Amino acid sequence: MTELQSDGLVEGRWVDRIVRGSTPQREELPKGDTVPEDLFRPQLGHPHHYAYVVEDIAATVDRLVDQLGAGPFFFIQRVPLENVLSRGEPAEFVHNSAFGSCGDAVIELIEAVSLAPERVEKGFSGPRPRIQHVAYAVPPTEVAEVRSSLDERGLPQYLSSQLGAVDTTLHDASAVLGHDIEIHVDSEGLRGFFAMVRDAAEGWDGSQPLRPLE
């Protein structure tokens, strides 16, 4: 018995299903019903940037510059986060970061130093380099609803932090996307920093690919 026959898909049956319209159909809404307003919420818009967890930022930057023409990258040692919490409990997210342009996108490189509790450590575990999250910037008037909606839909927040006026949460989307989702509150400071990163790539001559920020 062939594999197709063992599945009950004998000669001509696929053709019959297509011609006679016997393929499984999605259930139709009753007449007069409409699609729920929140079915396709939240709408996150276009990704703001992409973040990768790496073993060594400097070595990764060298490869990105040589192989993809990315850069330059701006390096922040031990990002000075405040109010770091994991579901309301004190947490650790000690890390170094570097931000640079790669094609039309901005990417972040994350070098973890100290992570706690276990759920935070798990979010940055696994083979490296790998994508850790895709970030979105959401207007202040919408961010609470977006975060709440992600939690309700099974993408729970597991880390929150602040860096000046930049308010950030990480949501576990690994089961559906293979990486997490980061939500930023859109702000003038956030837009200004990423504009600087993009502007530095315009006409860049390849000098000083990794630039420390004070």
C-alpha angles and dihedrals in degrees: 000000000000123000090251092051092048088058091051092250099127126171114311097002096112090051091049092051092052097043096043095042094240096137114120112273129208112252111263122228114250115265111278094022121118133205110273110261093234097047093105097034138154099046104199098184122209120345113265096205143332123241128206128191111223139176097230124016097199094051091045092051090053091054094045092051094046099041105030105020091240125157169323098245127205113218126211115188115213096351104236099236123174133202093021108184139167110206091329096316126106111267142180124235103162110166148137120239138193126191126199144148120265112181108312093336136077116229132196124212116208124200108187119218106169128001131181150207107030095256090059093046089050091054091062098037128104134067118334139259097038138135110270103180147347112227130216129191112219128190113257091243092058105035098089091052092047093050093046091049092051090052092049092050094055099267098113125197111243104167135033131178145157133225107185105300092345108106115190140181131184120213126197107243095149095116093057103029106018089241139056132261122236121203120202126187103237111242142160091253092053093049092047095052095049091045087057091052092051095044091053090060093057108103092347112174096206096256122138097004094185114048121185117225119211 
